[in-house]
């Protein structure tokens, strides 16, 4: 019997109807069962997983354009000419995103640094991939989202997304003088244990090791080159970039579609009768979309209405909720420049890498350009008298920064992580562009005390290590460190852009990720993720796996 006919009869026998293949030119008029707004790591994962149900048509919308070569990205230096690689694919070009012209970032769409391209911020960040400790989920997440609930999500993520702490394809570690100097300091003198970071994910007290990256075959990875490439083979999945969603269109508590700018024309893209819209634009842009959809602080909604930004939605249809955009978190960071005669700094070049390193990467996907400059990572915890704990993280790069760029210098980036008490809000400016309020960092003085304690503790082990701090005296008191880290400079109090926690469980969404007051509108991105002990990217991916699983079970 013909194979196609056999498949058709089987589908009939089990009473299942496949979604009709989507024609590219018809995507604006199709009635979609799922519309996902934002193709960052969360949006790609949730759209990919929901498209596994072939009876559901899934549309993934992205405001930006291509990024990786496989997505059609062509932004590249001359030395990549003739390859299928874009700048995004090469891990060693990560730092160049901060200094060279690019179309990959959000520009004037948001008052923060982030990725607005296929892959979102996973297309421009370092690709650090750290599994959060179980205690993060068990302490800060609600019932249904505890670590035991998330084990299947974590397993699926590991099975789908490659990662490595040694991404060079020749299996050699490169530019290790800084790693060795840090090991001598932290392991030999400060009592840290050298561990395989993700193999020991539960332990984040005095641990040190090689960073883990979500790379594959010496190239930047991420959901855009893992999950999405599989989803694109399905006829019921469609990705559309260059589409900026303005708001969710709704009738009372039912979302009926989204209003989007498509080639300069405001276009309504509609849901099917049982369709769902999922916001995955990130912890700054998702709350802004909610506000522009008539969901948020009534004072903000009033301002939006007065400026005709709510599409005529009457105040009787508003969902007043001051938790939308509240609780916004970012890691407060401090750069500490360290110097040692034993260190050979390595400075990455966008246009002119060393000839031998260029050849090593192009021919073998090996060498310094196979990783994104971070050479070591470590964690500790600060315990309070009331039993609460604050997490601390340090990462060390391969070279100095700003005023300290001589050979022999590396940059230590200190983060405060889980358990910090300072948060802010997503606020809209006079043009209704979202950004963070000023209270995100150090609005609670306990955070500065905790981070200063961490720095003071590791500084106490510097004597005899051969390392000298350049911008903070080794002998600085804790009070002096507090003053330094809380004062604006090129080295302190800057945005880390690890935004999270701006639409929290219980006050903004329920445990099925549904927006409170709405039947078929969800948030699945960093907005629902509590501050984590590690860089948030892997935690956001885990949340996307869990969110997709829960949404798929809803009628």
CORMO-V241305 format. One record per run of one state. SS is the DSSP state (@ for helix, = for strand, . for the rest). FROM is the first residue (numbers start at 1). LEN is the number of residues. If there is no record, write none. Layout:
BEGIN
ss=(SS SS)
from=(FROM FROM)
len=(LEN LEN)
END
This chain:
BEGIN
ss=(. @ . @ . = . @ . = . = . @ . @ . @ . @ . = . @ = . = . = . @ . = . @ . @ . = . @ . = . @ . = . = . = . = . @ . = . = . = . = . @ . = . @ . @ . = . = . = . @ . @ . = . = . = . = . = . = . = . @ . = . @ . = . = . = . = . = . = . @ . @ .)
from=(1 3 14 24 27 32 38 41 51 58 62 65 66 69 72 78 81 87 90 91 99 105 106 107 110 112 115 116 117 118 120 124 128 129 134 141 147 161 164 165 177 187 193 195 198 201 207 210 213 214 216 217 219 220 227 232 237 241 243 252 254 263 265 280 285 293 295 297 298 307 315 318 319 321 326 330 333 340 355 365 368 371 374 384 389 398 401 402 404 405 409 417 424 429 434 437 445 460 468 470 478 487 492 495 500 501 505 506 509 510 514 516 521 524 526 529 537 553)
len=(2 11 10 3 5 6 3 10 7 4 3 1 3 3 6 3 6 3 1 8 6 1 1 3 2 3 1 1 1 2 4 4 1 5 7 6 14 3 1 12 10 6 2 3 3 6 3 3 1 2 1 2 1 7 5 5 4 2 9 2 9 2 15 5 8 2 2 1 9 8 3 1 2 5 4 3 7 15 10 3 3 3 10 5 9 3 1 2 1 4 8 7 5 5 3 8 15 8 2 8 9 5 3 5 1 4 1 3 1 4 2 5 3 2 3 8 16 3)
END
